[in-house]
Amino acid sequence: MSVTAPNPQRVREASLEELHRLRLPLPPPDFPLVWEPGDLIELRPGGEIEARAACLNVVLARAMGMPPELGVQWLAEARLVDRLTSPEWQFVAEGAGDEHSFALHVEALFALAWLLGIALDLDPLLRCAAEALLERLPNLAQGESFDAWRSRTLAAPQSAVAAAQQLDLYYCLDWSIQEAERSRLPLPGQADSNSVGQRRWALEWAVVFAGPYHGAPPGWEQVDLST
């Protein structure tokens, strides 16, 4: 259900305060807001987020050496084959593509898990604890089905407002971390442009805005991280 988005300027002030706390460069004064006053926001349906998380879980399993036939079989039984993007399908079924790039999706998957309420926080100072995360996802090695996983986890999705606040923070963090890396400044904690960019990717995809400056929600591969 759509709700009115929080005041974007106040959310941005909180994001900038967090960047200051982390001793990161601040974006320029004209750095755009993610949404405008009066816009509406909602999260994609929980089932859609669960399906995206399950697909990325298989992609990561393939990057860690799972045989392609097992990945394809699991996706077919879960009726999720059509939820994979074309590059993901080619990687899962044929091993085509950059394995390292697909492995980076662990941080996007962590953000999806946070959105579903099965990961506690998105502290930018910490990278995803992959082993702990995988325990909360379908156990592919033991053949846990998609439906069995959904029953086991009982997802409690975050509110759209909380997700939008995280999105604004990671939108600003993405700029700040890249600027710090370009300037060879020390980075806080374990944060880097890969982990921050992947989490932002998931948040940009999951948080849906409605307003005069927003179009249709993008597909996973159409998420724009250029600004």
Steps between C-alpha positions, in 0.01 A plus 500: 500500500634842405568758769621858485878512492674665796635852465792450261702791635483374858595150387793647305614695807508174696697333220756782496535481877584131462760575234652762730512245782679259268746778400415466135489774235161668475319523166477847340210728603319433170514122544150389397237368736371147440137615518299819521255626765160341451626192315353164594710196588450130546709185502468246226278212617664268750466203267685688228786586736513138621518378139784743419688388812454133408628563148809680627556217746525257208727739309735518798492122543609464137782749561609276789506187286150352502447291183280674241249216477420529872442873474278465197302218662443695821383809311267292282343328800458839669344642180756781504680450169319795346603721795868484406644771279657390173860539631409305815345217302801475271728485804292244690431273204820541299759663724521799265602835646736640761486272803654766725231755408225254584669414830481868601122464508531361853470859625190566287355177637579616853303821436207295370517288814486819708196616303333166577579535869730197513823701541535736793657814353693653212791646694730636227802440723449125478495270201246227473583191704442261210471179701243649739306644207488169314348334808200731456458415130383184322736215586584387149743230612222326695241556231282738699221617272399860443166446675665325797743790538220755494319306771817474709600866484160669546626827354391826664587766242630841602275800468523702181608804703790313664606362162491848344716638780757227438483566128582869549789411730645251253443740210719753682745234620551379144621845396709552814675165492591537134630852566706373794645221286588744221670729750667208679343594829465241777172311487295433813474141616454243227303725265609528138341599170407139421310427821329839507411492130351151524284592798385815325411291193262285705344800674454693174321197354280428802379850593234620256415868468199666340509866408548743211870417458482121532434251224415133518702290747818373332587138444798363690739560211352844430582651841700819434799541728672766289413794728 
